[in-house]
Structures are given as structure tokens and as C-alpha cells.
């Protein structure tokens, strides 16, 4: 029986290198060229020539790198790596409008298996499979013809490198000012150019991560309780709810036309409609909001090995508990008691590795009943995390229809997407209201209060941008404008002389940010330390306590 032998195509090494460079520079940078066309109007011959020169420059740079690597026999693995990461970057840029930078790499590393699965769509599998994996396999399958004269082959490759350098120098001589102006005015454009975007972002992430094991920097070592609170007959209990992906413009408490906060509207909460986030992704915002550093001076490297707000509160003698349903606290709870509620996999509340936020209440009543002394409880919700918004709420909260019941959100209409997102906000309303009712049920034992603050907002297809994580400088307000609210029991207001009218007035007229959380929580719980900044404490101007 004759065996059919599939003959592998054979190319010279130089031809193979040129072919791979062409594929990478042209077909895997379509997202980059599309953005260039938006930033560079094709209204003059010069601009057209500048645009045409870009694939030549990209081809030349990639050819130089791959050709030089061929002298070390690294051309195949490097080419496969470039193809796969470039295909992945192009898919996510074109589908969700993201930017490939260090923050996005951090998001990828911090993403849970469930969140990764949520991004898996037939389109993604097909696109990445064909343009990335299959292409890489084909390039590896092609047989490279052994050079009959190695010296000549080497000279040809050196000539190819020199020719590529000449092309780059020629383009620079002709269009340097045009390139400089384009990239100076569109600084994020280069982050769409593959494979350099992924490689630079990954190196930047690694450079930051390798500093994470530096010695812990302690702050607030002088922390102690305010005597007024220490001498109170009732213990204090404060709940901080960290929201996820909640955008302020969809909260009816802030004027949104739809009633997405029907329960909280009856809870006498103070809503702060002018609040901004520290970042546009959980990996940035959560460590930042729990640190003593304002956004303008936030040092991510320092935050990785420095104590934060919860360390200070715990040092002052207050019991701290972090309940998590959103893939971890990003270092904010590392030195206080914390538990991952998602791993409980409770029937009816958890599906395929993800849970409704009601799982955060499991065992909470028992914990409060057994609490000795004052307490702070942090509930880290999964809130409105996309793209599977439809999995964030139980069926009874499907009020706004039709919904977008797929992870391919770009295939849904704008109204379907907004409907689904608004249903998640409706469920957030329920979760926060339920927490307030739990606190009310314990008012005989505790003087209670609650803060809700989302980590960042979300884009819902506006201008072709979805999800979140864009660099702060170019991110739309939808990703930075977040909801924040405060609830104080009547006992808290009376005992600590808080002027409710003052709070409501200032909430509507003043601008706030996640920078305010650190000192507000210290003031709210009665923790005194030199780290406390009265100007950042939202409650401070409305305290009527006579010294």
C-alpha cells in the first residue's frame, strides 16, 4: 500500500524571513493602520506617502530583528512568538478597542479562569486560530533549504539587514517631522503596533513585578482610636463595599433616567455624583484607593510593598475582614483576615467558577454576632464585570429587555447591551440595600455605617470602545466616572455629631475621587494617625463636635 507523502514546501532562509516579516508587518497590523487613518487625514499626497511608508518601516524593523536572530538559530521560535502575540493583540484591539500596555498585561495576569472563559467566543477562537496559531504552524512547517554556501547565505542576510536599515533612514529623512508630529499628538498610537506593543508592555510589567518582594514599608505606626469612639457604649461596625465596573452615569441616584436604584433611593443614603477613579482597571484602582497616595502621585511599585488603609485600621485595634468575589484584593488585604467566597461554589449562587454577589453574605451574620470589639468588613463584589454582564444577576433581576445574553457583546445592539448592564446595576442596588438592612438589624449592638465605591467604570460600545482598561489619559469619562455613596445610621449621626444636611449639600456641589477613601475611612472608624489628612475626609467639614 502506497503512502501518500505530503511534500513540505521549501524556501531559502532569506525568502522565509522576508515572508514572515511581510505577514507580521502587513496582515497583523491592520488595527494599527486603521488607527493611523483616523489620526492622519488622507487629504494630501504627503500624508498618503507617510501612510504608505509605515508598512515599509514596520517590515524593515521586523526583518532586521528576525534576520539577526537567524544567526543564532532563533528565527523560528521568535517568529512563532511574534505571530501569536500579534494576532492576539490585533483581535482584542479591533474587537474591544483596548490599548496594549503594562496595565493590560496586569489585567491578563490577574484574570481568573472564569473571566478568561467569558472572553472565549467562536469569533475569537476562529480569528486567533487562523491568524495566529495556524499561521505559526505553517511558518514552522515550511522547510528551510540548507544553504549550499553558508558564507554567501550570511552575506545575503547581512545585505538584507543593511537594505532594511537604509529604508528606515530614507523614510526618516523624508518624513521625520510627520512621524514625530503624529506620534507626539497620538501617544497611544504606538501601543497598537505589533509585536512591539506586547513585548514592551510585558517587559514593563515584569520590571514592576520584580520589585514586589522588596521589604515591607510600614506606615501609620502611631495609629490609635479616637477616645470618643473608644468610650462609646456600642461597638462600631463599618462595611465598605468595593464595586466592580460600575459606571456612575447608569445610577439613577445620580440622575439616570431609568430607575436602577429603587431600593437605595429609600435608604436615605448620601450619593456623590462627581466622583472619579484612580485608574481604569481593578489592578490599578484597588491598590490605589487603599493606599495613602493620591492618584497624581501614586507609585505602583511602592504600593506593592507598602502597608495601606486596612493595615492601619487593624493596628488601631479594629477587627478587619475582607470577603472577596472578584478574583482577589490586588494586595490590599494581604495582611488582614480575608477569604475568597467564590471558592465555596455554593449551589444556586455559583455557576462555572463565578458567583452572584449574594455569596458575600454567606456566614456574615454569624461573624457579626461573634465579633468582639469594633469591626470593618470589606465586601469586594464582581458587580458589573463584563463581557458576560448577563451572568452578573439572577433571573429575577432581568427587568430591562431585550438583553445581550452572549460574551460577544460587539454583536449586540447598543440597547441590548445597555439593558443588560442596567440589570447588573439593579442587582448592585439590591446587594448594597441588603447590606444596609443587615447593619440596621444589628443596631442594638453596633453603631453602624457603610461606604460603597466602585473601582472603575465601563465603556459600552461608545465610539467603538468596550469594557475598560484604557490608559487614564485617553480613557473616556465612562471608565473614570464612578458611583460613591455613604450611609450612616441615625445612631452614628447623633453620637458623632454629623450634620446630614451639610453632607447632602457638599455631596452635590463638591468633586471627589478615590483619593478621599483613605482618610474618610480612618475618620469614619475613629482611627487617629499622622497619615490621616483632614482635607481628604469627606465627613470632616460636617462634624459638629466641639473640641
C-alpha positions, 0 to 999 in steps of 0.5 A: 500500500502506497503512502501518500507523502505530503511534500513540505514546501521549501524556501531559502532562509532569506525568502522565509524571513522576508515572508514572515516579516511581510505577514507580521508587518502587513496582515497583523497590523491592520488595527494599527493602520486603521488607527493611523487613518483616523489620526492622519487625514488622507487629504494630501499626497504627503500624508498618503506617502507617510501612510504608505511608508509605515508598512515599509518601516514596520517590515524593515524593523521586523526583518532586521530583528528576525534576520539577526536572530537567524544567526543564532538559530532563533528565527523560528521560535521568535517568529512563532512568538511574534505571530501569536502575540500579534494576532492576539493583540490585533483581535482584542484591539479591533474587537474591544478597542483596548490599548496594549500596555503594562496595565493590560498585561496586569489585567491578563495576569490577574484574570481568573479562569472564569473571566478568561472563559467569558472572553472565549467566543467562536469569533475569537477562537476562529480569528486567533486560530487562523491568524495566529496559531495556524499561521505559526504552524505553517511558518514552522512547517515550511522547510528551510533549504540548507544553504549550499554556501553558508558564507554567501547565505550570511552575506545575503542576510547581512545585505538584507539587514543593511537594505532594511536599515537604509529604508528606515533612514530614507523614510526618516529623512523624508518624513521625520517631522510627520512621524514625530508630529503624529506620534507626539499628538497620538501617544497611544498610537504606538501601543497598537503596533505589533509585536512591539506593543506586547513585548514592551508592555510585558517587559514593563510589567515584569520590571514592576513585578520584580520589585514586589518582594522588596521589604515591607514599608510600614506606615501609620505606626502611631495609629490609635482610636479616637477616645470618643469612639473608644468610650462609646457604649456600642461597638462600631461596625463599618462595611465598605463595599468595593464595586466592580465596573460600575459606571456612575452615569447608569445610577439613577441616584445620580440622575439616570433616567431609568430607575436602577436604584429603587431600593437605595433611593429609600435608604436615605443614603448620601450619593456623590455624583462627581466622583472619579477613579484612580485608574481604569482597571481593578489592578490599578484602582484597588491598590490605589484607593487603599493606599495613602497616595493620591492618584497624581502621585501614586507609585505602583511599585511602592504600593506593592510593598507598602502597608495601606488603609486596612493595615492601619485600621487593624493596628488601631485595634479594629477587627478587619475582614475582607470577603472577596468575589472578584478574583482577589484584593490586588494586595490590599488585604494581604495582611488582614483576615480575608477569604475568597467566597467564590471558592465555596461554589455554593449551589444556586449562587455559583455557576462555572467558577463565578458567583452572584454577589449574594455569596458575600453574605454567606456566614456574615451574620454569624461573624457579626454576632461573634465579633468582639470589639469594633469591626470593618468588613470589606465586601469586594463584589464582581458587580458589573464585570463584563463581557458576560454582564448577563451572568452578573444577576439572577433571573429575577433581576432581568427587568430591562429587555431585550438583553445581550445574553452572549460574551460577544457583546460587539454583536449586540445592539447598543440597547441590548447591551445597555439593558443588560448592564442596567440589570447588573446595576439593579442587582448592585442596588439590591446587594448594597440595600441588603447590606444596609438592612443587615447593619440596621438589624444589628443596631442594638449592638453596633453603631453602624455605617457603610461606604460603597465605591466602585473601582472603575467604570465601563465603556459600552460600545461608545465610539467603538470602545468596550469594557475598560482598561484604557490608559487614564489619559485617553480613557473616556469619562465612562471608565473614570466616572464612578458611583460613591455613596455613604450611609450612616445610621441615625445612631452614628449621626447623633453620637458623632455629631454629623450634620446630614444636611451639610453632607447632602449639600457638599455631596452635590456641589463638591468633586471627589475621587478615590483619593478621599477613601483613605482618610474618610475611612480612618475618620469614619472608624475613629482611627487617629494617625499622622497619615490621616489628612483632614482635607481628604475626609469627606465627613470632616467639614460636617462634624459638629463636635466641639473640641 
